[in-house]
C-alpha cells in the first residue's frame, strides 16, 4: 500500500528510521510530513467513493461549535467502499503500525482500532 517508488531503494525499515530522525528533530514539536506515500490511484478511488455523510442515517453529527458541522461514520466500516476498506485495513495492519513505531520512536506497541472509534470517515 505504501508507494513502493519512494520506499523501494532503501527498504521500508530503513525508510522509517530516516523518517524517525526527521520526526525527532522537527520543531516546535516532533513531526514529519510524508507526501505522496499512498498510491495516488488508491487515493483517487477513496475520494470517488466517499459518501455524503450528511445524507446517511447511521452517520452522526459531532460538533461543539456553531460554525462547524462535522459528520462521522460512527463505529465500524459499514460505509466504506472497497478502496476505502482496503486503505483502512492497511492503516490498521501490523506492517503499518510497526512502521509508525519506528517513525515516532514509540516503544510500547501501538494497537489497531478495528472498530474505527473516532477513526472512520469524517
Secondary structure, DSSP 8 states (H G I E B T S, - for coil): -B-HHHHTTT-HHHHHHHHHHHHHH-SSSS----TT-B-HHHHHHHHHH---GGG-TT-EE--SSTT---EE--SSSTT--HHHHHHHHHHTSHHHHHHHHHHHT--S-----TT-TTTS--
